[in-house]
Amino acid sequence: MEGDSDFSNVSEFSSESDDEEFLDDIIELRQNIENYLCIIVPQYSDQVFMEHFRMRRNVVELLAVNFEAIIKWPNNGEKVNIERHFRQNGFPNVVGVIDGSHIKIDKPSVDPESYINRKGFYSIHMQVVCDHKMEIRDIFVGFPGYVHDSRVFKRSSLSRTLQQKCGDMYIIGDSGYPLQRHLLTPFKNRGQLTRRQMNYNTILSRNRYIIEHCFGRLKQ
């Protein structure tokens, strides 16, 4: 795609909304709910813990201990298999798909407005990268639901390590994410896209469906 005049103007790609900048002053106070995890949760009875997390306490503890073994970035051999799938579906050199979803929560007692997402309910944001088999390869959870996908991505460790993880490949996302060398997003459609640009958007969208299925399975 490099060198093609239809793809050379990166300003036509998506970028984050300007109205998020004011969150800088408050985001550090909310991105980690340390008091909740370290102080409040341990005081829950087994029944209350199950009501909140829908899993027994020992299962959650087991998952936490083995997190890095369960959710990990694909190795070189796995990248070959993942890339082959996306290549066959018209989009070569892809090793994952990124998107954000929302974990519904009860109304927080502190600063509840920051947890109301664009769909109107209280939530914690969850950023996920999955592969062609809907296997989660990276996850970042903790921002309040009001925060936009692009802001969450920029604050995640993934944004700082993406070049190292992808090498000569990249992940794909929707227009809520910023265009980067290793993160491809759709052309903005202002009614002036060329046929090739529209075709690019169509193929990208066709390959993004897998993350929606991943979220659907996860939430079941």
N, C-alpha and C positions, 0 to 999 in steps of 0.2 A: 504493500500500500504506500510505502514511502516513494516520493517522486511523482506520484500521480497528482495532477493538478486538482482533481476533484477532492483530494484528501489533504492538500497542502495547507489550507487555511485553518489552523487549529482554533481560531477564534470562533468558528462556527460550531465547535463542540460545546458540550454542556459544561457548566461551572456552577459553584455554589451560589446561593442567593445572598445578595449584599446585606439583607436585613438581619443577618445572624451575628454580625460583628459585635453587637452589644453584649453578647453572651460571654465574652472573654473575661469580664470582671467577676462573673459568678460561677463559671463552669468548674473551677478548681474546687469549689465547695461542694459540688454535687456529683462529680464523676465517680467517686468511690464512696460507698455507704459503709464506712468502716465501723461506725458505732452500731449500725444495724446488724452487721455480720458478726462482729466480735463480742458484742454485749447483749443485744436483744435476742437474737436467734437462739443462743445457747440456753436461754431461760424458758423457751417454749416447752410445753409438755409434748409428749409423743403425739397426742391427738391434734394439738394445735399445729405442730410441725407438719403433720400429714395434710391438714386442711390448707396450709399455705403453699406447700411445695409438691403435694400429690405423690410423694415418695417417702418411704421410711427413712429415718435419720441415718441408719447404718448404710443404706444404699447411697445416699448423698455423700457421706464421708468416704465411702469406697471410690466413688467417681472422682472426688476431689483429689484423693491421693494418687490416682492413676490417670489424671487428666492429660498429662503430657504424652502418655503412652496411647491414649485413646484418640485424642485430637492432635494430629501432627501434619505438617506440610509434606506433600508427596516427595519421595526421593526420586532420583534420576530415572530409575526404571519405571516407576509409577507415572512420572510425567510423560513418558513416551506413550503409554497406553491411554492416558487422558487426552493428550494432544491428538492422537489418532482418531479418537471419537469425534472431537470437534472439527478436525480436518475433513472427515467424511461428511460432516454436516455443514460444510461450506465455510468454516471459519478456522483456519490453521493457526498453530502456535499458541493456542489457549490452554491454560492449565487450571482454570477455575473460574467460577462465577461469584460475584459479590452482590449482596443486597442487605438491607436492614429490615427487621421486623420488630414487633412490639409485644412485650410480655405484659399482659394485663395485671394490674395490681389494685388493691383497695386504695381509697383516697388517703394520701399521706397526711400526717398531722402537721408536718412542717413544709411550708412553701408548696402547697398542692398544685398551684397553677403551672409550675414548671414541669409537671408530670403529665399534663394534658396534651396528647398528641393531636395530629391534624385530623384524626378521625373522631376526636371528641371524648376519648376515655383516658383514664390514668394508666400509665405504662412505664416500663423500663425498656430502653432501646437495646436491641441485640443485633450485632453485625456478624454476618456469617459469610465465609467462602466455602463453597462445596465443589466437588468434582462431578464428572459425568454420571456417577453412580449414586449421587445425592449423599455421598459421604462428606461429613463436615471436616474441612481441613484447617480452618482457622475460625476462632470465635472471640468476640469482644463484647462484654456485657457490662452495663452499669450506668450509662448516661440516662437522665430523665427523658421522658417521651417527647418533650417539646423540641429537643435538639435535632437538627436536620442531619440526614445521612452523611453529607459531605463533611460537616463539622465533626461528627463522630469518627469518620475515617481519618481525618487529619490528626486527631488526638490518639488514635490507636497505634499500637506498636507495629502493626502491619504496614502502615504508611512509611515508617522509617526503615523497614526491612524488605520492602517489596522488590527492590532491584536485586538484592542478594537472593531472594527466594525464587524470583522468576528467571533471572539470567537473560537469555535472548527471547523469552516468551512473555506472556502477559495474561492478566485476568480481564474479564469484561463486566461492565455494570450498566445501570440505567442512567438517565439524565440527571439523577440526583447526586452523581459523583463527579469529581473534577477530572478532566482529561489529564493523564500523565503518560510517560513513556511506557509504563508497564500496566496501565489501567486504561482501557479503551471504552468510550462511551458513544452514544448516538450523536449524529449531526443534529443541531437544533433546526427544527422545521418551521421556518418563517414564510413558507410558501414559495421559496426560491431554490429548492434543492434540485440538483441534477438527477437524472435517472440512476446514475451510478451511486450517488449518495443515498438515494432512497433505497436502492438495492442493498447497500451496506447496512442501513438501519434495519431492514427487514431480516437480513441474515443474523445480525446481532440479536435482535429480539427473539428469533427462532431458537437461538442457542441459550438464551437466558431463562427459558421456561423451567429449566431443571432446578433452579433455586427456589422457585415458587412451589414446586412439588416437594422439595426438601423441607420447606417451612410447614407445608401441609402435613407431611408425615410426622414431623417433630411435634407439632401441636396436638396431634391425635394421641 
